């Protein structure tokens, strides 16, 4: 979990993903379209990816990917991110974290 925490706090928006996951792709696309440049960690391409995946599940990410952190705090998976986007809260969170300016 230490590695996940360290990586999650390195940038305003961090996404733990798998390159083969369609929901991960959709979430990454959403952030790019909002003008965010997230740090992306592809767990299936990382030698310690399985370990990080278990750590994400232990903190409540189920499914484990995509796992989105904003401002170093776990937001959740695709369902949580889309809910925040649809109710307008996501943009405010991104502004507060310094991920977008407008």
N, C-alpha and C positions, 0 to 999 in steps of 0.2 A: 504494500500500500504506500510505502514511502516514495517509491519511484513514481507511482501514479500522482500522488500529491505534489511532488516536485515538478513533474511535467505539466500538471494542470495549472500551476501558478506561474508558468513562464511567459504566458501571453494572455491578453484580455479574453480571448476565446480559444478554447482547446477542445478538439473533438477526437475521441478515441473511436476508431472505425475499423472495418474490415473491407478490403478492396473489392470483395465479391458480394457485399451486402447492398441490396437495392435501397433500403431505408437510409443507410449511411450515405449513399450517393445523393439521395433526395435532400437530406439535412445539410450536407456540404454545399449543395447547389443553392439552397435557400440562403445560407449565410453569404455566399459569394454574390448573390443577387441583391442582398441588402447592403453590399459594399464592405463587408467584413473580410478580413484576411486571417482566417483562423490557423492555428497550429494544428496539424493533423497527424495523428499517430496511427498508422495502419498496423493493427495487432497481428494480422496474418503475415506481415513482412518483418516483424521484429522477433529477434531470437528469444526475448522474454515476454512475448505477446500473450502466451497462455497464462503466465503468472499475473500479468496485468489484468487480463480478462476476469480471472477469479477474484482479484482485489476489487474490481468494479462491481461484480455481483455481490460481494460482501457488504458494500456500502449502499446497496439497494438498486443498482442498475440491473433490471431484468426485463428484456434481454440486455446483455452486457454492451452491445453496440447498436446504434451509435450512443456514446456517452458524451454529453456536452457539459463543459464547465465554462462559466462566464464569471470573470473576476475571481478566479480561483475556487469558486463554489460550484458544487454539482447542481446542475439544472435538471438533468435527467436524460431520458431517452427521447425518441422521436415523438411519442405522444405528448410528453410535457412541453417540448419545444414548439410543436404545432399549436397546442392549446394557447401558449403564451403569444405566439405570433398572431393567431386569430383574434385574441382579445386585446391586442395592442400593447401588451406588457413587454414583449421581447425587445422592441426598439428602445424603450426606456432603459431596460437592463443593459443593453449594448452601449447606450450613451453613457450611463453611469460608470461602466467598466472602462470607458475610453476606447471602445472598439470602433465606434463611428462618431462623427462630429455633428451631423445635421439631424 
